[in-house]
Amino acid sequence: MDMTIDEFYKQLSNVYETGSPEAVELYLNDRLKEASHGCDMCFEPMEITVSNELGSFYRGMGQFDKSAEFFEIAKRLVFVHIGDKTVQYATVLNNLAGTYRLAGKYEEAADLFNESALIYSTTIGKDNSYYCSILNNLALVYQDMKEYGKAEEMLTDALKSSRTLENSAMDVAITYSNLGALYLEMGDYTRAEEDLRESVDIYEQLDTNHQVHLASVYNSLGILYYKQSKLEEAKEAYQQALKLTLYHYGKNHEYEILCRNIAAIEEAVRNA
């Protein structure tokens, strides 16, 4: 097909900015039809790219079966045309594992994250953002499994590693966010707020396109303040998360949850 991958991402960004999940889904499926040749031996890099984006889109919409389906397509294409001992393959495994984690398939997710980490370490080493991402993702799985000690260890290692890398501000921000969310779940509200605020400070120094995960930080702050009965602060944090979610993802599953959380706070304030 004539469209370059850079052009694809530019158009995709414009479609996301419409705030319409239906438009994004239609755009991605149309691009996949254009890129697909209907045979495993006909290699089109755009097919891998679009399949990955569809996997991410459906994951954001909470449609985990569809998300896994498209990540599996990307995985098969990378395996056939690029190889299974490559950064590209490790990245697809990482993406698929992320979907399994959100779907509650923690053991499968941990296995894929560990496989991805091994490939990264034997191809590009451990001093890079890819490996830091895996440590963060493994920490999330361990947190889901209530293995808080392992989760904290992964995040501490990720923070140490990311601080030594060039242009690593976003990796550091993500790790602080995950540490804050971990401490929040553990009931350590002081450390949670410190790390979440540190994450916000770093994100706000980045341009808008690099703030895609900032919504989750504000969401965690909203939860933290709500647990402390600081309703106005909680509402403000949720509203920031809502605005960022709408900008980056449209009215997806997380957007609906945030709307309900804000409505619940407003009702609590009225009844106070």
C-alpha positions, 0 to 999 in steps of 0.5 A: 500500500502507498501509505507510510507508517508515519502517515498512518500514525499521523492520520490515526492521531487525527482520528483519535482526536475526534473522540469517536471510538467508532471512527477509530475502529473503522479507520483501523479495520479499513487500514488492515484490509488494505494491508492484508494480502490474505496469506502468511507468506506475503509480508506487509509491515503495515499489517503488523503495525495495524494489528498491534494498534487494533489490539491496543484499541480493543484493550482500551475499550475493555474488549480483551478477547478481540485485543488478544486476537489482533495481538496474536495476528501480529505475533504470528506475522512477526514470527513468520517474517521477522523471527522469534528472537527479535525485539519486534517479537518481544514487543508483541509478547509484551503487548499480548501479556498486557491484555492477559493481565487486564483480563485477569489471566495473571499466570499467562501474563507473567509467563509472556512478560518473562519470555519478552524480558529474556528476548530483550536481555539477549538481543539489546540488553537491559539498559534500555526503555524496553527492559524497563517497561517489562520490569514495570509490567511484571510489577503490575502482574505481581501487584495483581497477584498481591505479591507486593514485595516482588512488585516493589522490587521490580519497580525499584529496579526499573526506577534505578535503571531508567534514571541512567538512560538518556531521554528517559523522563517518560519511563521515570514518570511511569515507574513513579506512577506505578510505585504510587499506585502500589503504595496506594493499594498497600495503604501507605498513603504518604508514599503513594501521594509523594510518588504520584505527585512526582510522576505528575511533575515529570509528565507536565514537563513533557509535550502533550503527545507524551502525556498519554499515561498521565490520565492514569496518574490523576485517576490514582490520585483521585482514588487516594483522595477519595479514600482520605475523604478529600472529596474536592481534591478527588473530584479535581483529580478525576476531572483531569483524568477525564479530560486527558482520557477523552483527548487521547482515547475518546469515550472509552471504558475508562472514560465511562468509569471516571464519569461514574466516579465524578458523579458519585463524588458530587452526590456524596458532596450533596449529601454531606 
